[in-house]
Amino acid sequence: MKILFCYESLGIHPIPFYLSKSLKKLGHHVINCGPGKNQDIITSQTEDIENILKKSGPVNLIFLEESSFIPKNLENCSIPKAIHFVDSHLHFDIWHKELAKTFDFVFFAQKKYVQKMKGEKSKNVFYLPWACDPHIHKNLNLKRNYNIGFVGTFNNLHNPKRTIVFAILKKMFKAKIAQTTCGKDLAKIYSSTKIGINISTGSDLNPRTFEIMASGALLITDPQDNMNSFFENKKHLVIYNHLFEVPLLIKQYLKNEQERLKIAKRGQKEVRTKHTYDLRAKRLMADIIIPNKHKVSGPDDLYALAKTYFFLYHRQTTISYFKKFLYKKKGLSLKKVRALIFLSIATISPPFFYRLSIFFLRRYLRIIH
């Protein structure tokens, strides 16, 4: 199958790269496209899908990995489309839920949103969790000079407790902490630490879970969505229920090296044999059955895309899509009223107030849902 794989590439080995590589190993012809580095086709943030297809040639499937890159005019494209949502704890009720209905196949990295989406009477909704790449995320046999390690973002808005906890932990233990590290550099950090700490956002099963374990470090983590289906506490990893337990558990397993190494080794074996991107790629393609008829686009798809572009800060594309929606949508409805509000904000607000409006609208939409 020839697949147009769309994502924004911000690093040398962004996470979608691993899934794309695994699809190629299965024998599929994969063309990576999007803004950023190391793409087969480099695009703008809202490149027209027709311009991309002129460069790629005919494809059987358009696959989008969630990012701020969504090609324009997808609604007019007759090629089957799939999307993988990964940050639904932030966006599900804001734009994921509506955008999902414009795709033929929808995948979520967190299982709870699969059930929520099916509750919206959507078909072809599947679970595609994170994983590890054993060729990248592995024990590099470095000296483990650091007591604890962590790679991830520190955002005081979305996860203030993470910032606070690591500020305390850095004073208590020798720590190696980074934010934008990926690929082999990420593996070096976890391979040089004895314990990897995980504080998730929204209790989502995140990539860090698999990457830490694959490196051979002991994972100490909060309970996450569907984690118990994959791993057993104190066999493959160690789960804490309250943040005040974290320093105590770190001290316990630093002192008890034999038990720490035993759990870490079992966890590493589990992820490297059962939770790899190669296995996820097989699961993905097993769930995708190309339909004889493509989903027909309507005005509501224009609204969903316009709202998505609005919250992704693509201002001019937002304005264009809301205008098209208002022109095509007949009659008066609550959706048209909302569209007029969104359009007004995008059209007349200075940049600062536009972003401020998005900030408050995000909170409002979460409250009402």
C-alpha positions as a Markdown table, in Angstrom:
| # | Residue | x | y | z |
|---|---|---|---|---|
| 1 | Met | 0.0 | 0.0 | 0.0 |
| 2 | Lys | 1.2 | 3.5 | -0.8 |
| 3 | Ile | 0.7 | 5.8 | 2.3 |
| 4 | Leu | 1.1 | 9.5 | 2.6 |
| 5 | Phe | 2.2 | 9.9 | 6.2 |
| 6 | Cys | 1.6 | 13.5 | 7.5 |
| 7 | Tyr | 3.1 | 15.0 | 10.6 |
| 8 | Glu | 5.1 | 17.9 | 11.8 |
| 9 | Ser | 8.8 | 17.0 | 12.3 |
| 10 | Leu | 10.4 | 19.0 | 15.0 |
| 11 | Gly | 13.4 | 16.8 | 15.8 |
| 12 | Ile | 15.8 | 14.4 | 14.2 |
| 13 | His | 13.6 | 11.4 | 15.3 |
| 14 | Pro | 10.1 | 12.6 | 16.2 |
| 15 | Ile | 7.8 | 9.9 | 17.6 |
| 16 | Pro | 5.8 | 9.5 | 14.3 |
| 17 | Phe | 9.1 | 8.6 | 12.6 |
| 18 | Tyr | 9.1 | 5.3 | 14.5 |
| 19 | Leu | 5.7 | 4.3 | 13.2 |
| 20 | Ser | 6.5 | 5.4 | 9.7 |
| 21 | Lys | 9.7 | 3.3 | 9.7 |
| 22 | Ser | 7.8 | 0.3 | 11.0 |
| 23 | Leu | 5.2 | 0.6 | 8.2 |
| 24 | Lys | 8.0 | 0.6 | 5.7 |
| 25 | Lys | 9.4 | -2.5 | 7.2 |
| 26 | Leu | 6.1 | -4.2 | 6.6 |
| 27 | Gly | 6.6 | -3.5 | 2.9 |
| 28 | His | 4.4 | -0.4 | 2.5 |
| 29 | His | 5.5 | 2.5 | 0.4 |
| 30 | Val | 5.5 | 5.4 | 2.9 |
| 31 | Ile | 6.0 | 9.0 | 1.9 |
| 32 | Asn | 6.6 | 11.3 | 4.9 |
| 33 | Cys | 5.3 | 14.9 | 4.5 |
| 34 | Gly | 4.9 | 18.0 | 6.6 |
| 35 | Pro | 6.8 | 21.0 | 8.0 |
| 36 | Gly | 10.2 | 20.4 | 9.5 |
| 37 | Lys | 13.2 | 18.2 | 9.1 |
| 38 | Asn | 13.9 | 15.0 | 7.2 |
| 39 | Gln | 10.6 | 14.8 | 5.3 |
| 40 | Asp | 10.3 | 13.3 | 1.9 |
| 41 | Ile | 8.0 | 16.3 | 1.0 |
| 42 | Ile | 8.5 | 19.5 | 3.1 |
| 43 | Thr | 5.3 | 21.6 | 3.3 |
| 44 | Ser | 3.9 | 24.7 | 5.0 |
| 45 | Gln | 1.7 | 24.3 | 8.1 |
| 46 | Thr | -1.5 | 24.4 | 6.0 |
| 47 | Glu | -0.3 | 23.1 | 2.6 |
| 48 | Asp | -3.1 | 22.2 | 0.2 |
| 49 | Ile | -3.4 | 18.5 | -0.1 |
| 50 | Glu | -3.6 | 18.7 | -3.9 |
| 51 | Asn | -0.2 | 20.3 | -4.0 |
| 52 | Ile | 1.2 | 17.5 | -1.9 |
| 53 | Leu | -0.4 | 14.8 | -4.0 |
| 54 | Lys | 1.1 | 16.3 | -7.1 |
| 55 | Lys | 4.5 | 15.6 | -5.6 |
| 56 | Ser | 3.7 | 12.2 | -4.1 |
| 57 | Gly | 1.7 | 10.8 | -6.9 |
| 58 | Pro | -1.4 | 8.7 | -6.3 |
| 59 | Val | -1.6 | 7.1 | -2.9 |
| 60 | Asn | -4.0 | 4.6 | -1.3 |
| 61 | Leu | -4.2 | 6.2 | 2.2 |
| 62 | Ile | -3.6 | 9.5 | 3.8 |
| 63 | Phe | -2.5 | 9.0 | 7.4 |
| 64 | Leu | -2.2 | 12.0 | 9.8 |
| 65 | Glu | -0.3 | 11.8 | 13.1 |
| 66 | Glu | -1.7 | 14.5 | 15.4 |
| 67 | Ser | 0.3 | 17.7 | 15.2 |
| 68 | Ser | -0.3 | 21.3 | 14.2 |
| 69 | Phe | 0.0 | 20.2 | 10.6 |
| 70 | Ile | -3.3 | 19.5 | 8.8 |
| 71 | Pro | -3.4 | 20.0 | 5.0 |
| 72 | Lys | -6.1 | 22.2 | 3.6 |
| 73 | Asn | -8.9 | 20.8 | 1.4 |
| 74 | Leu | -8.8 | 17.4 | 3.0 |
| 75 | Glu | -12.6 | 17.4 | 2.8 |
| 76 | Asn | -12.5 | 17.5 | -1.0 |
| 77 | Cys | -10.0 | 14.6 | -1.2 |
| 78 | Ser | -11.5 | 11.3 | -2.2 |
| 79 | Ile | -8.6 | 9.2 | -0.9 |
| 80 | Pro | -9.4 | 7.3 | 2.4 |
| 81 | Lys | -8.0 | 9.2 | 5.4 |
| 82 | Ala | -6.9 | 8.0 | 8.9 |
| 83 | Ile | -5.8 | 10.0 | 11.9 |
| 84 | His | -4.0 | 9.1 | 15.1 |
| 85 | Phe | -4.9 | 11.3 | 18.1 |
| 86 | Val | -2.3 | 11.4 | 20.9 |
| 87 | Asp | -3.1 | 14.4 | 23.1 |
| 88 | Ser | -6.8 | 13.9 | 23.7 |
| 89 | His | -6.5 | 14.8 | 27.4 |
| 90 | Leu | -6.0 | 18.4 | 26.0 |
| 91 | His | -8.1 | 18.4 | 22.9 |
| 92 | Phe | -10.8 | 15.8 | 22.9 |
| 93 | Asp | -13.8 | 18.0 | 23.7 |
| 94 | Ile | -12.2 | 21.0 | 22.0 |
| 95 | Trp | -11.6 | 19.7 | 18.5 |
| 96 | His | -10.7 | 16.0 | 18.4 |
| 97 | Lys | -14.3 | 14.8 | 18.8 |
| 98 | Glu | -15.5 | 16.8 | 15.8 |
| 99 | Leu | -12.5 | 16.4 | 13.6 |
| 100 | Ala | -12.5 | 12.6 | 14.0 |
| 101 | Lys | -15.9 | 12.5 | 12.3 |
| 102 | Thr | -14.3 | 13.8 | 9.1 |
| 103 | Phe | -12.0 | 10.8 | 8.8 |
| 104 | Asp | -12.6 | 7.2 | 7.5 |
| 105 | Phe | -10.4 | 5.6 | 10.3 |
| 106 | Val | -9.7 | 7.1 | 13.7 |
| 107 | Phe | -7.1 | 5.9 | 16.2 |
| 108 | Phe | -6.5 | 7.0 | 19.8 |
| 109 | Ala | -3.3 | 6.6 | 21.8 |
| 110 | Gln | -5.5 | 6.3 | 25.0 |
| 111 | Lys | -8.2 | 3.7 | 25.3 |
| 112 | Lys | -10.7 | 5.8 | 27.2 |
| 113 | Tyr | -11.2 | 8.1 | 24.2 |
| 114 | Val | -11.9 | 5.2 | 22.0 |
| 115 | Gln | -15.0 | 4.5 | 24.1 |
| 116 | Lys | -15.9 | 8.1 | 24.2 |
| 117 | Met | -15.7 | 8.4 | 20.4 |
| 118 | Lys | -17.8 | 5.3 | 20.0 |
| 119 | Gly | -20.4 | 7.0 | 22.2 |
| 120 | Glu | -20.6 | 9.6 | 19.5 |
| 121 | Lys | -21.9 | 6.9 | 17.2 |
| 122 | Ser | -18.6 | 6.9 | 15.2 |
| 123 | Lys | -17.5 | 3.8 | 13.3 |
| 124 | Asn | -13.9 | 2.6 | 12.6 |
| 125 | Val | -12.5 | 3.9 | 15.9 |
| 126 | Phe | -9.5 | 1.9 | 17.2 |
| 127 | Tyr | -6.9 | 1.8 | 20.0 |
| 128 | Leu | -3.3 | 2.4 | 19.0 |
| 129 | Pro | -1.2 | 3.0 | 22.1 |
| 130 | Trp | 2.4 | 4.2 | 22.2 |
| 131 | Ala | 5.3 | 1.8 | 22.1 |
| 132 | Cys | 9.1 | 1.7 | 21.8 |
| 133 | Asp | 11.6 | 1.2 | 19.0 |
| 134 | Pro | 14.1 | -1.5 | 20.3 |
| 135 | His | 16.8 | -0.2 | 17.9 |
| 136 | Ile | 16.6 | 3.3 | 19.4 |
| 137 | His | 15.2 | 2.8 | 22.9 |
| 138 | Lys | 17.6 | 0.4 | 24.4 |
| 139 | Asn | 20.2 | -0.1 | 27.1 |
| 140 | Leu | 23.3 | 1.5 | 25.8 |
| 141 | Asn | 25.3 | -0.1 | 28.7 |
| 142 | Leu | 26.5 | 3.3 | 30.0 |
| 143 | Lys | 27.4 | 3.8 | 33.6 |
| 144 | Arg | 24.3 | 4.7 | 35.5 |
| 145 | Asn | 25.6 | 7.8 | 37.3 |
| 146 | Tyr | 22.3 | 9.4 | 37.8 |
| 147 | Asn | 19.7 | 8.4 | 40.4 |
| 148 | Ile | 16.7 | 9.6 | 38.5 |
| 149 | Gly | 16.0 | 10.6 | 34.9 |
| 150 | Phe | 13.2 | 12.3 | 33.0 |
| 151 | Val | 12.6 | 13.6 | 29.5 |
| 152 | Gly | 9.5 | 15.6 | 28.8 |
| 153 | Thr | 7.9 | 19.0 | 28.7 |
| 154 | Phe | 7.4 | 21.3 | 31.7 |
| 155 | Asn | 4.2 | 23.3 | 31.2 |
| 156 | Asn | 2.9 | 25.1 | 34.2 |
| 157 | Leu | -0.5 | 25.5 | 32.5 |
| 158 | His | -1.2 | 21.8 | 31.7 |
| 159 | Asn | 0.8 | 20.0 | 34.4 |
| 160 | Pro | 2.0 | 22.3 | 37.2 |
| 161 | Lys | 2.5 | 19.4 | 39.6 |
| 162 | Arg | 5.3 | 18.0 | 37.3 |
| 163 | Thr | 7.2 | 21.3 | 37.6 |
| 164 | Ile | 6.9 | 21.4 | 41.4 |
| 165 | Val | 7.7 | 17.7 | 42.0 |
| 166 | Phe | 10.9 | 17.8 | 39.8 |
| 167 | Ala | 12.1 | 21.0 | 41.5 |
| 168 | Ile | 12.0 | 19.1 | 44.8 |
| 169 | Leu | 13.4 | 15.8 | 43.4 |
| 170 | Lys | 16.4 | 17.6 | 41.8 |
| 171 | Lys | 17.4 | 18.8 | 45.3 |
| 172 | Met | 17.1 | 15.4 | 46.8 |
| 173 | Phe | 18.7 | 13.2 | 44.1 |
| 174 | Lys | 21.3 | 13.3 | 41.4 |
| 175 | Ala | 19.1 | 13.9 | 38.4 |
| 176 | Lys | 19.3 | 14.0 | 34.6 |
| 177 | Ile | 16.4 | 16.0 | 33.2 |
| 178 | Ala | 15.8 | 17.2 | 29.6 |
| 179 | Gln | 12.8 | 18.6 | 27.6 |
| 180 | Thr | 13.4 | 18.5 | 23.8 |
| 181 | Thr | 15.7 | 15.4 | 23.7 |
| 182 | Cys | 14.7 | 12.5 | 21.4 |
| 183 | Gly | 16.1 | 9.5 | 19.6 |
| 184 | Lys | 19.5 | 8.2 | 20.7 |
| 185 | Asp | 20.1 | 11.2 | 22.9 |
| 186 | Leu | 17.0 | 10.2 | 24.9 |
| 187 | Ala | 18.2 | 6.6 | 25.1 |
| 188 | Lys | 21.5 | 8.0 | 26.5 |
| 189 | Ile | 19.7 | 9.8 | 29.3 |
| 190 | Tyr | 17.7 | 6.8 | 30.4 |
| 191 | Ser | 20.7 | 4.4 | 30.0 |
| 192 | Ser | 22.7 | 6.6 | 32.4 |
| 193 | Thr | 19.9 | 6.7 | 35.1 |
| 194 | Lys | 18.9 | 4.0 | 37.6 |
| 195 | Ile | 15.3 | 5.1 | 37.9 |
| 196 | Gly | 13.1 | 6.8 | 35.3 |
| 197 | Ile | 10.3 | 8.9 | 36.8 |
| 198 | Asn | 6.9 | 9.4 | 35.0 |
| 199 | Ile | 4.3 | 12.0 | 35.9 |
| 200 | Ser | 1.7 | 11.8 | 33.1 |
| 201 | Thr | -0.8 | 14.5 | 32.0 |
| 202 | Gly | -4.4 | 13.4 | 32.3 |
| 203 | Ser | -3.4 | 9.9 | 33.4 |
| 204 | Asp | -2.6 | 9.1 | 29.8 |
| 205 | Leu | -0.4 | 6.2 | 28.9 |
| 206 | Asn | 2.5 | 8.1 | 27.3 |
| 207 | Pro | 5.6 | 7.3 | 25.2 |
| 208 | Arg | 7.8 | 7.8 | 28.3 |
| 209 | Thr | 6.3 | 4.7 | 29.9 |
| 210 | Phe | 7.7 | 2.5 | 27.1 |
| 211 | Glu | 11.0 | 4.4 | 26.5 |
| 212 | Ile | 12.1 | 4.2 | 30.1 |
| 213 | Met | 11.4 | 0.6 | 30.4 |
| 214 | Ala | 13.1 | -0.3 | 27.1 |
| 215 | Ser | 16.3 | 1.4 | 28.3 |
| 216 | Gly | 16.6 | -0.9 | 31.2 |
| 217 | Ala | 15.9 | 1.7 | 33.9 |
| 218 | Leu | 13.3 | 1.1 | 36.6 |
| 219 | Leu | 10.1 | 2.9 | 35.9 |
| 220 | Ile | 8.3 | 4.6 | 38.8 |
| 221 | Thr | 5.1 | 6.0 | 37.4 |
| 222 | Asp | 1.6 | 7.2 | 38.3 |
| 223 | Pro | -1.4 | 4.9 | 37.3 |
| 224 | Gln | -2.2 | 5.5 | 33.7 |
| 225 | Asp | -5.1 | 4.7 | 31.3 |
| 226 | Asn | -5.2 | 0.9 | 30.5 |
| 227 | Met | -1.7 | 0.4 | 32.1 |
| 228 | Asn | -2.9 | -2.6 | 34.1 |
| 229 | Ser | -3.7 | -4.4 | 30.9 |
| 230 | Phe | -0.1 | -4.2 | 29.8 |
| 231 | Phe | 2.0 | -4.3 | 33.0 |
| 232 | Glu | 2.0 | -5.6 | 36.5 |
| 233 | Asn | 2.9 | -3.4 | 39.5 |
| 234 | Lys | 6.2 | -4.4 | 41.1 |
| 235 | Lys | 6.8 | -7.0 | 38.4 |
| 236 | His | 7.5 | -4.8 | 35.4 |
| 237 | Leu | 7.4 | -1.3 | 37.0 |
| 238 | Val | 6.5 | 0.4 | 40.2 |
| 239 | Ile | 3.3 | 2.4 | 40.5 |
| 240 | Tyr | 2.7 | 5.2 | 43.0 |
| 241 | Asn | -0.7 | 6.5 | 44.0 |
| 242 | His | 0.3 | 9.8 | 45.6 |
| 243 | Leu | 3.1 | 12.1 | 44.7 |
| 244 | Phe | 4.5 | 12.2 | 48.2 |
| 245 | Glu | 5.3 | 8.4 | 47.7 |
| 246 | Val | 7.8 | 9.2 | 44.9 |
| 247 | Pro | 10.8 | 10.2 | 47.0 |
| 248 | Leu | 10.2 | 7.3 | 49.4 |
| 249 | Leu | 10.0 | 4.8 | 46.5 |
| 250 | Ile | 13.2 | 6.3 | 44.9 |
| 251 | Lys | 15.1 | 5.8 | 48.2 |
| 252 | Gln | 13.7 | 2.3 | 48.6 |
| 253 | Tyr | 14.8 | 1.1 | 45.2 |
| 254 | Leu | 18.2 | 2.9 | 45.2 |
| 255 | Lys | 18.9 | 1.1 | 48.5 |
| 256 | Asn | 17.6 | -2.3 | 47.2 |
| 257 | Glu | 19.6 | -2.6 | 44.0 |
| 258 | Gln | 18.9 | -6.3 | 43.4 |
| 259 | Glu | 15.1 | -5.8 | 43.4 |
| 260 | Arg | 15.4 | -2.7 | 41.3 |
| 261 | Leu | 17.5 | -4.4 | 38.6 |
| 262 | Lys | 15.1 | -7.4 | 38.6 |
| 263 | Ile | 12.0 | -5.3 | 38.0 |
| 264 | Ala | 13.8 | -3.2 | 35.4 |
| 265 | Lys | 15.0 | -6.3 | 33.5 |
| 266 | Arg | 11.5 | -7.8 | 33.4 |
| 267 | Gly | 10.0 | -4.5 | 32.3 |
| 268 | Gln | 12.5 | -4.1 | 29.6 |
| 269 | Lys | 11.8 | -7.6 | 28.2 |
| 270 | Glu | 8.0 | -7.0 | 28.3 |
| 271 | Val | 8.1 | -3.8 | 26.2 |
| 272 | Arg | 10.7 | -5.1 | 23.8 |
| 273 | Thr | 8.7 | -8.2 | 23.0 |
| 274 | Lys | 5.1 | -7.0 | 23.2 |
| 275 | His | 5.1 | -3.2 | 22.8 |
| 276 | Thr | 7.1 | -2.2 | 19.8 |
| 277 | Tyr | 6.2 | 0.1 | 16.9 |
| 278 | Asp | 6.6 | -2.9 | 14.5 |
| 279 | Leu | 3.7 | -4.6 | 16.4 |
| 280 | Arg | 1.7 | -1.3 | 16.4 |
| 281 | Ala | 2.1 | -0.9 | 12.7 |
| 282 | Lys | 0.8 | -4.5 | 12.1 |
| 283 | Arg | -2.2 | -3.7 | 14.3 |
| 284 | Leu | -2.8 | -0.4 | 12.5 |
| 285 | Met | -2.9 | -2.0 | 9.0 |
| 286 | Ala | -5.1 | -4.9 | 10.2 |
| 287 | Asp | -7.7 | -2.3 | 11.3 |
| 288 | Ile | -7.6 | -0.4 | 8.0 |
| 289 | Ile | -9.8 | -1.9 | 5.3 |
| 290 | Ile | -10.0 | 0.4 | 2.4 |
| 291 | Pro | -13.7 | 1.1 | 1.7 |
| 292 | Asn | -15.4 | 0.9 | -1.7 |
| 293 | Lys | -17.0 | 4.2 | -1.2 |
| 294 | His | -15.3 | 7.3 | 0.4 |
| 295 | Lys | -17.0 | 9.3 | 3.1 |
| 296 | Val | -19.0 | 12.1 | 1.6 |
| 297 | Ser | -18.0 | 15.6 | 2.9 |
| 298 | Gly | -20.6 | 18.0 | 4.1 |
| 299 | Pro | -20.9 | 21.5 | 5.8 |
| 300 | Asp | -20.3 | 20.0 | 9.2 |
| 301 | Asp | -16.8 | 18.8 | 8.1 |
| 302 | Leu | -16.0 | 22.4 | 7.1 |
| 303 | Tyr | -17.0 | 23.5 | 10.7 |
| 304 | Ala | -14.9 | 20.7 | 12.3 |
| 305 | Leu | -11.8 | 21.7 | 10.2 |
| 306 | Ala | -12.4 | 25.4 | 10.8 |
| 307 | Lys | -12.6 | 24.9 | 14.5 |
| 308 | Thr | -9.5 | 22.7 | 14.5 |
| 309 | Tyr | -7.5 | 25.4 | 12.6 |
| 310 | Phe | -8.8 | 28.0 | 15.0 |
| 311 | Phe | -7.3 | 26.2 | 18.0 |
| 312 | Leu | -4.1 | 25.4 | 16.2 |
| 313 | Tyr | -3.6 | 29.1 | 15.6 |
| 314 | His | -3.9 | 28.9 | 11.8 |
| 315 | Arg | -5.8 | 32.2 | 11.6 |
| 316 | Gln | -6.2 | 32.8 | 7.8 |
| 317 | Thr | -7.2 | 29.2 | 7.2 |
| 318 | Thr | -9.7 | 29.4 | 10.0 |
| 319 | Ile | -11.4 | 32.5 | 8.5 |
| 320 | Ser | -11.5 | 30.8 | 5.1 |
| 321 | Tyr | -13.1 | 27.6 | 6.4 |
| 322 | Phe | -15.7 | 29.3 | 8.6 |
| 323 | Lys | -16.8 | 31.5 | 5.7 |
| 324 | Lys | -17.2 | 28.4 | 3.5 |
| 325 | Phe | -19.2 | 26.7 | 6.3 |
| 326 | Leu | -21.5 | 29.7 | 6.8 |
| 327 | Tyr | -22.1 | 29.9 | 3.0 |
| 328 | Lys | -23.0 | 26.2 | 2.7 |
| 329 | Lys | -24.9 | 25.6 | 6.0 |
| 330 | Lys | -28.6 | 26.3 | 5.5 |
| 331 | Gly | -30.9 | 27.5 | 8.1 |
| 332 | Leu | -30.2 | 28.8 | 11.6 |
| 333 | Ser | -28.5 | 26.6 | 14.2 |
| 334 | Leu | -26.4 | 26.8 | 17.3 |
| 335 | Lys | -23.4 | 25.7 | 15.3 |
| 336 | Lys | -23.8 | 28.7 | 12.9 |
| 337 | Val | -23.9 | 31.0 | 15.9 |
| 338 | Arg | -20.7 | 29.5 | 17.3 |
| 339 | Ala | -19.1 | 29.7 | 13.8 |
| 340 | Leu | -19.9 | 33.5 | 13.7 |
| 341 | Ile | -18.3 | 34.0 | 17.1 |
| 342 | Phe | -15.2 | 32.0 | 16.2 |
| 343 | Leu | -15.0 | 33.9 | 12.8 |
| 344 | Ser | -15.4 | 37.3 | 14.5 |
| 345 | Ile | -12.6 | 36.5 | 17.0 |
| 346 | Ala | -10.3 | 35.3 | 14.2 |
| 347 | Thr | -11.1 | 38.3 | 12.0 |
| 348 | Ile | -10.9 | 41.3 | 14.2 |
| 349 | Ser | -8.8 | 40.3 | 17.3 |
| 350 | Pro | -5.2 | 41.5 | 17.5 |
| 351 | Pro | -2.8 | 38.5 | 17.9 |
| 352 | Phe | -2.5 | 38.8 | 21.7 |
| 353 | Phe | -6.3 | 38.8 | 22.2 |
| 354 | Tyr | -6.7 | 36.0 | 19.6 |
| 355 | Arg | -4.5 | 33.8 | 21.7 |
| 356 | Leu | -6.1 | 35.0 | 24.9 |
| 357 | Ser | -9.6 | 34.1 | 23.5 |
| 358 | Ile | -8.4 | 30.6 | 22.7 |
| 359 | Phe | -7.1 | 30.2 | 26.2 |
| 360 | Phe | -10.5 | 31.1 | 27.7 |
| 361 | Leu | -12.5 | 29.2 | 25.1 |
| 362 | Arg | -10.5 | 26.0 | 25.8 |
| 363 | Arg | -11.5 | 26.2 | 29.5 |
| 364 | Tyr | -15.1 | 27.0 | 28.7 |
| 365 | Leu | -15.4 | 24.0 | 26.3 |
| 366 | Arg | -13.9 | 21.7 | 28.9 |
| 367 | Ile | -16.3 | 22.9 | 31.6 |
| 368 | Ile | -19.5 | 22.5 | 29.5 |
| 369 | His | -18.4 | 19.0 | 28.5 |
